[in-house]
Amino acid sequence: MTATKTTPKFNPILATYLSTARQAGCPPDQLLNFRRGGYVAQPKQLAFSAAARECDEPGGPTQVGFGGSRGPGKSHCVFAQAALDDCQRVPGLKVLYLRKIGRQAREQFEDLRRAVLNNTPHKYNRSEGVVYFLNGSRILIGHFQNEADIDNYLGIQYDLIVIEESTTLTQTKRQAVRDSNRSSIPGWRPRIYETTNPGGVGHAWFKATYIIPAREGNETDTRFIFATVDDNRFIDSDYKRKLEQNTGWRLRAYRYGDWDIAAGQFFTTFDYNIHVIKPFKIPADWLNWGSLDYGFVHPTAAYLHTINEDTIYTIAEHWRQRAQVSTHAAALKAMQARLEVSARVWRAGSDVFAKKDDGPTIADKYQKEGIKLTPANSDRINGAAEILARLGDPANGIPARWFIFDTCPHLIECLPTLQHDPHRPEDVLKWDIDEAGDGGDDSYDAARYGIMHIERKAEFKQENPFYA
């Protein structure tokens, strides 16, 4: 009797999974590691794992972020990548897995370990907080309640560092952790995986590190995978409903993973996808003007604006620290020449007109360089209110009347991070730049002077028919 050779039945679910994995960039051996571990990744999780494998390549990233809303399966994904792929293929790998302590933190990790490592031989020493694998790789489970607890892990070499809830750390402390990310294992490039949600003390640095490069398509040392609860097909519907019961910034952050918000945010209606636009050539008959907030240790921030009827466009940015007036003035002239526009007036804060000793004012120095500064309307509360009005509320049918070219990165980064002043809720909280040159509200002040310029409508009536 002749044996009959049978053809394996076509499995459409498996075919779709493999196709999705290939499109994400997951190599075959990575998928084999996941299969051995009994782990089936969802599409966004596959994208994260593919980015993790990019870290192997010379010139590839060394920082990979994953997150957005609550509930997309972040913890499961990064632990699976570290434990089932990295630790299995690289003997002797030493991983620091940092988790924010919450209620029942150890029980939560036990659930995660059992779910991910159920099919993978390992030993877990609960008292040490270490997971050991047969090839000598190990994962050290680190916990922190306060930032000071991070110091327990500094100065020790870790081949891979995983940080959950990264935005609960300041930039300084997170950098201190990253300084311990080094390796002597041949062929292994040290890397860091991070998961988090919008908000928290580290919101600004995380956004600058991951979100902005991802949006601009300019990722070099970083990769970020945007994900929301909608990307987790295994989440229960009740959890999604609970997220949707939040309001304000919590709804936007926890349900939709909106990185343009933060707790206490002043400009809650700022929406990157609406208010930030690609540059276009400015028509010759539009009115153009500039605004400037002067600084030396603090940056000098300056903007060019134009208007079409009642819609303002902020079209160019100059931002620089520790430079002389002549350098700034040359940059402002070059900015106008590049866009083929001419600012009819430059509005500036009162400090540039203040006399110091018997010497010239800052405004005098600018005029000597061919840039005439005139006093801005520096009313902070009305200025903030005018910006709010011009941002509109597109989600509720109120159109925006202010748009910003994407060539103004400091302003775009600044606006969604500004907070209410707790002592004057109608005003924006003053915020100084830090020692590293990050943060600060200088861009906002400069833009506010420009937006408030058109409130002096008498100056527009003769030139702009809309105001006549």
ZAMARGU-4260 file (C-alpha; in steps of 0.2 Angstrom, whole numbers, plus 5000, padded with zeros to 4 digits):
<rodrens>
0) 5000/5000/5000 | 5007/5017/4995 | 5008/5031/5008 | 4998/5046/5003 | 5007/5063/5006
5) 4995/5075/5015 | 4997/5094/5012 | 4995/5105/5028 | 4979/5114/5029 | 4980/5133/5025
10) 4978/5143/5041 | 4972/5160/5037 | 4974/5167/5055 | 4993/5161/5055 | 4995/5168/5037
15) 4989/5185/5043 | 5000/5185/5058 | 5015/5181/5048 | 5011/5194/5035 | 5009/5207/5048
20) 5025/5202/5057 | 5035/5203/5040 | 5028/5220/5036 | 5033/5226/5054 | 5051/5220/5051
25) 5051/5205/5063 | 5065/5193/5058 | 5061/5174/5057 | 5071/5169/5072 | 5062/5182/5083
30) 5045/5175/5079 | 5052/5157/5082 | 5058/5164/5100 | 5040/5170/5103 | 5033/5154/5097
35) 5043/5144/5109 | 5038/5155/5123 | 5019/5154/5118 | 5018/5172/5114 | 5007/5179/5100
40) 5010/5198/5098 | 4997/5210/5091 | 5001/5222/5077 | 5008/5236/5088 | 5017/5224/5099
45) 5025/5217/5083 | 5030/5234/5078 | 5039/5237/5095 | 5048/5221/5094 | 5054/5225/5076
50) 5060/5241/5082 | 5069/5232/5096 | 5078/5221/5084 | 5083/5237/5074 | 5094/5241/5089
55) 5106/5226/5084 | 5111/5236/5068 | 5126/5248/5068 | 5118/5265/5067 | 5102/5258/5073
60) 5092/5266/5088 | 5097/5263/5106 | 5080/5270/5113 | 5063/5262/5109 | 5047/5269/5117
65) 5030/5261/5117 | 5014/5269/5123 | 5000/5282/5122 | 4984/5278/5131 | 4982/5265/5145
70) 4978/5248/5140 | 4987/5243/5124 | 4997/5229/5132 | 5013/5239/5135 | 5020/5229/5150
75) 5016/5212/5142 | 5024/5217/5126 | 5041/5224/5133 | 5043/5210/5145 | 5040/5197/5132
80) 5053/5206/5120 | 5066/5206/5134 | 5063/5189/5141 | 5058/5178/5126 | 5068/5186/5113
85) 5083/5196/5120 | 5087/5185/5135 | 5085/5169/5125 | 5096/5174/5110 | 5110/5182/5120
90) 5118/5172/5134 | 5123/5181/5149 | 5112/5196/5146 | 5109/5207/5161 | 5093/5216/5161
95) 5086/5230/5173 | 5067/5230/5173 | 5061/5246/5182 | 5043/5247/5188 | 5034/5260/5198
100) 5028/5253/5214 | 5009/5253/5216 | 4998/5243/5227 | 5001/5224/5225 | 5016/5228/5214
105) 5024/5211/5217 | 5007/5202/5214 | 5005/5211/5197 | 5023/5206/5192 | 5019/5188/5197
110) 5004/5188/5185 | 5015/5196/5171 | 5029/5183/5174 | 5017/5168/5173 | 5008/5175/5158
115) 5024/5178/5148 | 5036/5164/5155 | 5023/5150/5157 | 5032/5140/5143 | 5050/5146/5146
120) 5062/5137/5158 | 5067/5149/5171 | 5070/5152/5190 | 5062/5166/5199 | 5070/5171/5216
125) 5056/5182/5224 | 5066/5188/5238 | 5080/5194/5226 | 5068/5200/5213 | 5078/5191/5199
130) 5073/5180/5185 | 5086/5168/5180 | 5087/5159/5163 | 5096/5143/5158 | 5109/5152/5147
135) 5115/5164/5161 | 5104/5179/5156 | 5094/5187/5170 | 5081/5200/5173 | 5083/5211/5189
140) 5066/5218/5194 | 5069/5235/5201 | 5055/5245/5210 | 5054/5264/5214 | 5042/5273/5224
145) 5051/5290/5223 | 5065/5297/5212 | 5078/5294/5225 | 5075/5276/5224 | 5083/5276/5207
150) 5100/5279/5215 | 5100/5261/5220 | 5103/5256/5202 | 5116/5269/5197 | 5134/5265/5193
155) 5130/5247/5189 | 5132/5240/5171 | 5116/5234/5163 | 5115/5228/5145 | 5097/5232/5143
160) 5086/5243/5154 | 5067/5243/5153 | 5058/5257/5162 | 5039/5257/5164 | 5030/5273/5167
165) 5045/5284/5161 | 5036/5300/5163 | 5036/5298/5182 | 5055/5302/5181 | 5063/5319/5178
170) 5075/5320/5163 | 5090/5322/5175 | 5085/5305/5184 | 5081/5296/5168 | 5098/5301/5161
175) 5107/5295/5177 | 5098/5278/5174 | 5103/5278/5155 | 5122/5281/5160 | 5122/5264/5167
180) 5116/5256/5150 | 5132/5249/5144 | 5138/5232/5139 | 5154/5221/5136 | 5144/5207/5127
185) 5151/5205/5109 | 5139/5209/5096 | 5126/5217/5108 | 5122/5235/5107 | 5116/5242/5124
190) 5098/5249/5123 | 5083/5255/5133 | 5065/5251/5131 | 5052/5263/5139 | 5033/5263/5141
195) 5022/5277/5148 | 5006/5287/5146 | 5006/5306/5143 | 5007/5317/5158 | 5018/5317/5173
200) 5034/5326/5178 | 5043/5319/5163 | 5030/5323/5150 | 5041/5336/5141 | 5057/5327/5140
205) 5048/5311/5134 | 5039/5321/5121 | 5055/5329/5115 | 5065/5313/5115 | 5052/5302/5106
210) 5036/5310/5100 | 5042/5325/5091 | 5055/5315/5081 | 5042/5302/5077 | 5030/5315/5071
215) 5043/5323/5060 | 5049/5307/5052 | 5066/5311/5059 | 5070/5297/5071 | 5088/5293/5072
220) 5093/5286/5089 | 5075/5283/5094 | 5059/5274/5089 | 5042/5276/5096 | 5027/5265/5093
225) 5010/5274/5096 | 4997/5263/5103 | 4980/5265/5112 | 4968/5253/5120 | 4960/5251/5103
230) 4976/5241/5098 | 4973/5228/5111 | 4960/5216/5105 | 4961/5206/5122 | 4956/5220/5133
235) 4939/5219/5141 | 4926/5231/5134 | 4922/5237/5152 | 4940/5244/5154 | 4938/5254/5138
240) 4922/5261/5145 | 4930/5266/5161 | 4943/5276/5152 | 4930/5285/5142 | 4922/5290/5159
245) 4937/5302/5162 | 4935/5320/5157 | 4947/5334/5152 | 4966/5330/5150 | 4964/5313/5158
250) 4952/5308/5144 | 4963/5314/5131 | 4979/5306/5139 | 4972/5290/5146 | 4960/5285/5133
255) 4967/5293/5117 | 4986/5294/5121 | 4986/5313/5116 | 5004/5319/5119 | 4999/5337/5117
260) 4991/5338/5134 | 4997/5338/5152 | 4988/5339/5169 | 4985/5358/5172 | 4987/5362/5154
265) 4982/5380/5149 | 4979/5378/5130 | 4969/5362/5131 | 4962/5365/5113 | 4979/5365/5105
270) 4979/5351/5093 | 4995/5347/5083 | 4986/5339/5069 | 4975/5355/5067 | 4986/5370/5072
275) 5002/5364/5065 | 5003/5365/5046 | 5016/5364/5032 | 5023/5380/5025 | 5016/5388/5010
280) 5022/5404/5000 | 5015/5420/5007 | 5005/5430/4995 | 5012/5447/4992 | 4997/5457/4997
285) 4996/5449/5015 | 5002/5459/5030 | 5017/5453/5039 | 5025/5458/5056 | 5037/5451/5069
290) 5038/5449/5088 | 5052/5446/5099 | 5056/5441/5117 | 5074/5446/5121 | 5086/5436/5132
295) 5104/5431/5133 | 5105/5417/5146 | 5087/5415/5142 | 5085/5413/5124 | 5080/5426/5112
300) 5064/5420/5103 | 5057/5429/5088 | 5043/5425/5076 | 5036/5431/5059 | 5017/5432/5057
305) 5006/5435/5043 | 4987/5437/5042 | 4973/5433/5029 | 4957/5442/5034 | 4955/5436/5052
310) 4967/5421/5052 | 4985/5423/5058 | 4999/5412/5052 | 5015/5411/5062 | 5027/5407/5048
315) 5045/5407/5055 | 5055/5405/5071 | 5072/5411/5077 | 5077/5404/5094 | 5095/5406/5101
320) 5104/5408/5118 | 5120/5418/5122 | 5121/5428/5106 | 5124/5446/5103 | 5111/5458/5096
325) 5120/5459/5079 | 5119/5440/5077 | 5100/5440/5081 | 5097/5454/5069 | 5106/5446/5055
330) 5096/5430/5058 | 5079/5440/5058 | 5084/5448/5041 | 5089/5432/5034 | 5073/5424/5040
335) 5063/5438/5030 | 5073/5436/5015 | 5071/5417/5014 | 5052/5418/5015 | 5052/5434/5004
340) 5042/5444/5016 | 5045/5460/5025 | 5040/5463/5043 | 5031/5480/5044 | 5034/5481/5063
345) 5043/5471/5076 | 5034/5470/5093 | 5045/5467/5109 | 5043/5466/5127 | 5046/5481/5139
350) 5063/5475/5145 | 5071/5480/5128 | 5067/5498/5130 | 5073/5499/5148 | 5088/5511/5151
355) 5103/5504/5160 | 5116/5516/5166 | 5119/5529/5152 | 5121/5516/5138 | 5110/5512/5124
360) 5095/5501/5127 | 5093/5484/5119 | 5080/5492/5107 | 5093/5505/5102 | 5106/5491/5098
365) 5093/5482/5087 | 5089/5499/5078 | 5107/5501/5074 | 5107/5484/5066 | 5092/5489/5055
370) 5078/5481/5066 | 5066/5493/5074 | 5057/5487/5089 | 5041/5494/5095 | 5032/5491/5112
375) 5021/5476/5112 | 5004/5474/5121 | 5011/5464/5136 | 4994/5461/5145 | 4997/5443/5150
380) 4979/5438/5154 | 4971/5446/5139 | 4985/5439/5128 | 4982/5421/5135 | 4963/5423/5132
385) 4967/5429/5114 | 4977/5414/5110 | 4964/5403/5117 | 4951/5411/5107 | 4961/5410/5091
390) 4965/5391/5094 | 4946/5389/5094 | 4939/5372/5098 | 4938/5362/5082 | 4932/5346/5091
395) 4916/5356/5096 | 4914/5365/5079 | 4923/5382/5083 | 4936/5384/5070 | 4954/5389/5073
400) 4960/5406/5068 | 4979/5404/5071 | 4990/5391/5063 | 5009/5388/5065 | 5021/5382/5052
405) 5030/5366/5057 | 5046/5376/5055 | 5043/5383/5072 | 5048/5368/5083 | 5051/5378/5100
410) 5034/5386/5099 | 5025/5370/5095 | 5034/5361/5109 | 5031/5375/5121 | 5012/5378/5119
415) 5005/5361/5125 | 5016/5361/5140 | 5011/5378/5148 | 5001/5377/5164 | 4989/5387/5173
420) 4996/5399/5187 | 4988/5392/5203 | 4988/5410/5210 | 4980/5418/5194 | 4971/5404/5185
425) 4968/5416/5170 | 4986/5417/5167 | 5000/5405/5161 | 5012/5400/5174 | 5029/5407/5171
430) 5042/5394/5167 | 5061/5397/5166 | 5072/5387/5155 | 5083/5374/5164 | 5102/5372/5164
435) 5101/5360/5149 | 5092/5373/5139 | 5076/5364/5139 | 5058/5370/5143 | 5054/5389/5147
440) 5040/5400/5141 | 5051/5412/5130 | 5043/5406/5114 | 5026/5408/5121 | 5029/5426/5126
445) 5036/5431/5109 | 5022/5423/5100 | 5009/5431/5112 | 5017/5448/5108 | 5014/5444/5090
450) 4996/5438/5092 | 4991/5454/5102 | 4998/5465/5089 | 4982/5465/5079 | 4972/5470/5094
455) 4978/5487/5089 | 4965/5487/5075 | 4967/5505/5070 | 4984/5500/5063 | 4976/5487/5052
460) 4961/5497/5046 | 4970/5506/5033 | 4979/5491/5026 | 4967/5476/5029 | 4949/5478/5023
465) 4943/5464/5035 | 4945/5477/5049 | 4939/5492/5040
</rodrens>
